Amino acid sequence: MRRLVVTENITLDGVVSPIGDWFDPSTTDDELAAVNQRNGAGSDALVLGRTTYEEFAGFWPHQQGEVSAYLDQVAKYVVSSSLDKADWQNTTILRGPLEDEIAALKATDGQDITVTGSATLVRSLIPTGLVDLFRLFVYPVVQGHGTRLFEEHSLRLEPVRAQTFASGVVLLEYAYSG
Protein backbone atom coordinates (compact mmCIF):
# COMPACT_ATOMS: atom_id res chain seq x y z
CA MET A 1 0.00 0.00 0.00
CA ARG A 2 1.24 3.46 -0.88
CA ARG A 3 1.93 6.09 1.77
CA LEU A 4 0.02 9.36 1.93
CA VAL A 5 2.54 12.07 2.83
CA VAL A 6 1.43 15.57 3.84
CA THR A 7 4.21 18.00 2.92
CA GLU A 8 3.82 21.57 4.14
CA ASN A 9 5.79 24.77 4.46
CA ILE A 10 4.79 26.04 7.88
CA THR A 11 5.75 28.76 10.34
CA LEU A 12 6.90 28.07 13.88
CA ASP A 13 3.38 28.89 15.12
CA GLY A 14 1.71 26.48 12.71
CA VAL A 15 0.58 28.86 9.97
CA VAL A 16 0.57 27.49 6.42
CA SER A 17 -0.90 30.47 4.57
CA PRO A 18 1.93 32.42 2.92
CA ILE A 19 0.98 35.82 4.34
CA GLY A 20 3.79 38.32 3.88
CA ASP A 21 7.11 37.13 2.56
CA TRP A 22 8.10 34.34 4.94
CA PHE A 23 7.87 31.69 2.21
CA ASP A 24 9.80 32.36 -0.96
CA PRO A 25 10.06 29.33 -3.27
CA SER A 26 12.90 31.02 -5.14
CA THR A 27 15.12 31.25 -2.04
CA THR A 28 18.40 29.52 -2.73
CA ASP A 29 19.29 26.80 -0.25
CA ASP A 30 21.00 24.03 -2.19
CA GLU A 31 20.65 21.46 0.59
CA LEU A 32 16.93 22.19 0.99
CA ALA A 33 16.47 22.02 -2.79
CA ALA A 34 18.22 18.62 -2.86
CA VAL A 35 15.90 17.27 -0.14
CA ASN A 36 12.87 18.53 -2.05
CA GLN A 37 14.18 16.89 -5.21
CA ARG A 38 14.65 13.55 -3.41
CA ASN A 39 11.16 13.80 -1.94
CA GLY A 40 9.74 14.47 -5.40
CA ALA A 41 11.61 11.50 -6.85
CA GLY A 42 9.93 9.28 -4.25
CA SER A 43 6.42 10.49 -5.09
CA ASP A 44 4.55 9.81 -8.31
CA ALA A 45 1.20 11.34 -7.34
CA LEU A 46 0.13 14.71 -5.97
CA VAL A 47 -3.21 15.35 -4.26
CA LEU A 48 -4.41 18.94 -4.07
CA GLY A 49 -7.48 20.80 -2.96
CA ARG A 50 -9.22 22.99 -5.53
CA THR A 51 -7.72 26.29 -4.38
CA THR A 52 -4.15 25.00 -4.31
CA TYR A 53 -4.68 23.29 -7.67
CA GLU A 54 -5.89 26.54 -9.24
CA GLU A 55 -2.91 28.44 -7.79
CA PHE A 56 -0.44 25.80 -9.00
CA ALA A 57 -2.07 25.44 -12.44
CA GLY A 58 -1.98 29.21 -12.92
CA PHE A 59 1.72 29.44 -12.08
CA TRP A 60 3.81 26.29 -12.59
CA PRO A 61 3.03 25.40 -16.22
CA HIS A 62 4.54 28.77 -17.22
CA GLN A 63 7.80 28.23 -15.32
CA GLN A 64 11.06 26.54 -16.25
CA GLY A 65 13.23 24.18 -14.25
CA GLU A 66 13.11 20.91 -12.36
CA VAL A 67 10.16 21.75 -10.10
CA SER A 68 8.02 22.82 -13.03
CA ALA A 69 9.00 19.75 -15.07
CA TYR A 70 8.15 17.47 -12.14
CA LEU A 71 4.78 19.13 -11.54
CA ASP A 72 3.89 18.90 -15.23
CA GLN A 73 4.55 15.16 -15.45
CA VAL A 74 3.38 13.91 -12.04
CA ALA A 75 -0.13 12.47 -11.72
CA LYS A 76 -2.26 15.16 -10.09
CA TYR A 77 -5.52 14.49 -8.26
CA VAL A 78 -7.76 17.41 -7.32
CA VAL A 79 -10.30 16.88 -4.56
CA SER A 80 -13.23 19.09 -5.50
CA SER A 81 -16.99 19.04 -5.87
CA SER A 82 -17.03 22.41 -7.65
CA LEU A 83 -14.19 22.29 -10.20
CA ASP A 84 -15.70 21.77 -13.65
CA LYS A 85 -12.56 20.80 -15.52
CA ALA A 86 -8.83 20.48 -14.99
CA ASP A 87 -6.77 21.44 -18.03
CA TRP A 88 -3.30 20.91 -16.57
CA GLN A 89 -1.84 17.72 -18.02
CA ASN A 90 -2.07 14.50 -15.99
CA THR A 91 -4.85 15.86 -13.75
CA THR A 92 -7.86 13.92 -12.50
CA ILE A 93 -10.69 15.39 -10.44
CA LEU A 94 -11.76 13.30 -7.43
CA ARG A 95 -15.45 13.93 -6.72
CA GLY A 96 -16.41 10.94 -4.59
CA PRO A 97 -16.35 10.67 -0.81
CA LEU A 98 -12.88 11.82 0.31
CA GLU A 99 -12.05 8.79 2.42
CA ASP A 100 -13.07 6.36 -0.33
CA GLU A 101 -11.19 8.23 -3.07
CA ILE A 102 -7.94 8.47 -1.09
CA ALA A 103 -8.13 4.88 0.19
CA ALA A 104 -8.59 3.67 -3.40
CA LEU A 105 -5.63 5.76 -4.56
CA LYS A 106 -3.45 4.39 -1.75
CA ALA A 107 -4.39 0.84 -2.76
CA THR A 108 -2.95 1.30 -6.28
CA ASP A 109 0.63 0.47 -7.20
CA GLY A 110 3.17 3.25 -7.10
CA GLN A 111 5.33 5.46 -4.95
CA ASP A 112 4.32 7.92 -2.22
CA ILE A 113 1.29 10.14 -2.73
CA THR A 114 2.01 13.71 -1.65
CA VAL A 115 -0.51 16.25 -0.41
CA THR A 116 0.86 19.78 -0.34
CA GLY A 117 -0.71 23.13 0.49
CA SER A 118 -4.44 22.44 0.66
CA ALA A 119 -4.87 23.07 4.41
CA THR A 120 -8.62 22.48 4.28
CA LEU A 121 -8.08 19.15 2.54
CA VAL A 122 -5.39 18.12 5.03
CA ARG A 123 -7.64 18.99 7.97
CA SER A 124 -10.34 16.80 6.38
CA LEU A 125 -7.88 13.93 5.90
CA ILE A 126 -6.53 13.93 9.46
CA PRO A 127 -9.53 12.26 11.16
CA THR A 128 -9.68 9.55 8.46
CA GLY A 129 -6.37 8.05 9.62
CA LEU A 130 -5.20 7.87 5.99
CA VAL A 131 -2.22 10.21 6.46
CA ASP A 132 0.93 8.15 7.01
CA LEU A 133 3.55 10.90 7.33
CA PHE A 134 3.64 14.62 8.04
CA ARG A 135 6.68 16.27 6.40
CA LEU A 136 6.87 19.81 7.77
CA PHE A 137 9.36 22.40 6.57
CA VAL A 138 9.28 24.78 9.54
CA TYR A 139 10.33 28.35 8.73
CA PRO A 140 11.87 30.49 11.48
CA VAL A 141 8.93 32.89 11.53
CA VAL A 142 6.04 33.52 13.92
CA GLN A 143 3.17 34.79 11.79
CA GLY A 144 0.68 35.39 14.61
CA HIS A 145 -2.32 34.89 12.32
CA GLY A 146 -3.38 33.00 9.23
CA THR A 147 -4.51 29.52 8.31
CA ARG A 148 -3.19 26.92 10.71
CA LEU A 149 -2.64 23.31 9.74
CA PHE A 150 -3.62 21.70 13.04
CA GLU A 151 -6.69 23.52 14.33
CA GLU A 152 -9.24 20.97 15.39
CA HIS A 153 -7.60 17.62 15.93
CA SER A 154 -5.51 16.00 18.61
CA LEU A 155 -2.86 13.74 17.10
CA ARG A 156 -0.29 11.28 18.34
CA LEU A 157 2.78 11.42 16.15
CA GLU A 158 6.06 9.52 16.19
CA PRO A 159 9.21 11.46 15.25
CA VAL A 160 10.90 10.06 12.15
CA ARG A 161 13.41 12.69 11.07
CA ALA A 162 14.72 16.17 11.84
CA GLN A 163 17.12 18.19 9.72
CA THR A 164 18.24 21.81 9.91
CA PHE A 165 19.18 23.79 6.81
CA ALA A 166 21.48 26.79 6.37
CA SER A 167 18.45 28.98 5.62
CA GLY A 168 17.11 28.33 9.13
CA VAL A 169 14.35 26.03 7.88
CA VAL A 170 13.96 22.83 9.91
CA LEU A 171 12.51 19.69 8.36
CA LEU A 172 10.43 17.66 10.81
CA GLU A 173 8.92 14.35 9.78
CA TYR A 174 6.35 12.58 11.92
CA ALA A 175 4.52 9.32 11.35
CA TYR A 176 0.87 9.19 12.33
CA SER A 177 0.44 6.78 15.22
CA GLY A 178 -3.27 7.13 15.95
Secondary structure as GFF3:
##gff-version 3
##sequence-region A 1 178
A	DSSP	beta_strand	4	11	.	.	.	ID=ss1
A	DSSP	alpha_helix	30	41	.	.	.	ID=ss2
A	DSSP	beta_strand	43	49	.	.	.	ID=ss3
A	DSSP	alpha_helix	50	59	.	.	.	ID=ss4
A	DSSP	three_ten_helix	60	62	.	.	.	ID=ss5
A	DSSP	alpha_helix	66	73	.	.	.	ID=ss6
A	DSSP	beta_strand	75	79	.	.	.	ID=ss7
A	DSSP	beta_strand	91	94	.	.	.	ID=ss8
A	DSSP	alpha_helix	98	106	.	.	.	ID=ss9
A	DSSP	beta_strand	112	116	.	.	.	ID=ss10
A	DSSP	alpha_helix	119	125	.	.	.	ID=ss11
A	DSSP	three_ten_helix	126	128	.	.	.	ID=ss12
A	DSSP	beta_strand	133	139	.	.	.	ID=ss13
A	DSSP	beta_strand	157	164	.	.	.	ID=ss14
A	DSSP	beta_strand	170	176	.	.	.	ID=ss15
###
